Amino acid sequence: MPEQSSVVPHAPVVPEVSAAWFERAQRVTPGGVNSPVRAFNAVGGTPRFMASGEGAWLTDVDGRRYVDLICSWGPLLLGHAHPEVQARVAEAVARGTSYGTPTRSEVELAEEIVARTPIEQVRLVSSGTEATMSAIRLARGFTGREVVVKFAGCYHGHVDALLAEAGSGLATLRDTSSLGSSGRRATSVAGTPGVPAASVEATVVLPYNDRAAVERLFAERGSEIACLVTEASPGNMGVVPPEPGFNAFLAETCARHGALLVSDEVMTGFRVSRQGQWGLDGAHEGWRPDLITFGKVMGGGFPAAAFGGRADVMAMLSPGGPVYQAGTLAGNPVATTAGLATLRLATDEVYAHVDAAAARLSAEVGARLTRAGVPHVVQSGGNMFSVFLGVETGPVRDFAAASAQDTGLYRAFFHAMLDQGVYLPPSAFEAWFLSAAHDDEALDHVIGALPAACDAAAAAYDEVTTGGGQR
Ligand SMILES: *Cc1c(COP(=O)(O)O)cnc(C)c1O
């Protein structure tokens, strides 16, 4: 019988079967993983190999259960193995898995996306990386300009031109604050070896939430700027929401200079509301981005993503227009069926539930950390939230401030939660995600684990402040 998640407070756990798989994996795959954050480098210890998921729960290969607070990094808005999504997917698979021709489900998914958002046309692709890469090519093709503006701490996939000060993955990799504020440089420095200087030469990186920096840059170089790409509400440096009116200001500034605003909603799209982050600001404020990128939730746990926007801009894409873009598995019938089923089930009730669960949990995390005497800032962007440990006062409004957190405290907190059957993001620079399946039982389990984890963070904090320990 699989062992139930431990109720013994913070009993150290030895993940024997995961450890054996991790050893095997490292022989055939660099670092043993297919996406770096999964390797636990930022928190140490053995990554857990998961065997199954159901609702709010994951079960690993050692038979231990965890309440899942990453939900596949956002996609699983309905939780694991939703029966209705599974049934639709099974039907789709029975009809064959890919034809390389147009299909009905990709049209229906595109219609659903267009109906929920301010975009007029959408092109489906297979990953968020592809979506932002293609959106930038399209913006450059449409404007005939080359410069791309991004914000430090925002991640847009591993696109060469956007791997400059790109938030969580790279921040986790280095775990230093040296990536902090820049933004005054004329050109950017690639965030990783392998990106030619030429690829980021036309990328300018600015500090997030900094209107003056945006104004200065557009005043100087407005006529060279093809697009400004921003996370609609950043979740890749921890959760650092836009200050009120910031996205509207970006839309207005871009419009004034003939540049396109590319709003990256790969994480927030269809997650923080029916209409994503745009539903929380743009829909009320009366502006719209020129292009939006989507991924994660819209794939329902399969590889599917999209970019879309103004019809006149999208008309530049091949086959109708000159800007080339393509994909063998783009609009795959199984993936689009899963995405469509997920979006159709993502009703107002689902969003209300996830919002309430996130509000309850984030408040509990803050209260327990306060009680344990750990300095912290808990920040929410819609129903995504994260915690910055060791930061005395908020708001954390940019990547420099996010990088001032003490990741050693998070490491202690993370492992205490993991040992008690709660799967948090294995990096302090990531958002926590909930789903419609996170019911009271799951939330109570997480909340029950908080005191021991806050004590572990407090002990780590004492070590730092008394200068006693080297972590
Ligand atoms: C996850 C993410 C991406 C990249 O999506 P992939 O499917 O991992 O390539 C791009 N932008 C944002 C905001 C994301 O959160």
The ligand as a Tripos MOL2 file, in Angstrom:
@<TRIPOS>MOLECULE
LIG
   15    15     1     0     0
SMALL
NO_CHARGES

@<TRIPOS>ATOM
      1 C1          6.1910   29.3410  -18.9720 C.3       1 LIG1
      2 C2          6.3330   30.6530  -19.6180 C.ar      1 LIG1
      3 C3          6.8400   30.7870  -20.9210 C.ar      1 LIG1
      4 C4          7.4450   29.6280  -21.6840 C.3       1 LIG1
      5 O1          6.5330   28.6350  -21.9490 O.3       1 LIG1
      6 P1          7.1100   27.1460  -22.3220 P.3       1 LIG1
      7 O2          5.8810   26.4060  -22.7170 O.co2     1 LIG1
      8 O3          7.7700   26.6580  -21.0900 O.co2     1 LIG1
      9 O4          8.0620   27.3190  -23.4450 O.co2     1 LIG1
     10 C5          6.8150   32.0270  -21.5130 C.ar      1 LIG1
     11 N1          6.3520   33.0960  -20.8560 N.ar      1 LIG1
     12 C6          5.8700   33.0200  -19.5960 C.ar      1 LIG1
     13 C7          5.3340   34.2360  -18.9240 C.3       1 LIG1
     14 C8          5.8720   31.8040  -18.9280 C.ar      1 LIG1
     15 O5          5.4490   31.7350  -17.6660 O.3       1 LIG1
@<TRIPOS>BOND
     1     1     2 1
     2     2     3 ar
     3     2    14 ar
     4     3     4 1
     5     3    10 ar
     6     4     5 1
     7     5     6 1
     8     6     7 2
     9     6     8 1
    10     6     9 1
    11    10    11 ar
    12    11    12 ar
    13    12    13 1
    14    12    14 ar
    15    14    15 1
@<TRIPOS>SUBSTRUCTURE
     1 LIG1         1 GROUP 0 **** ****
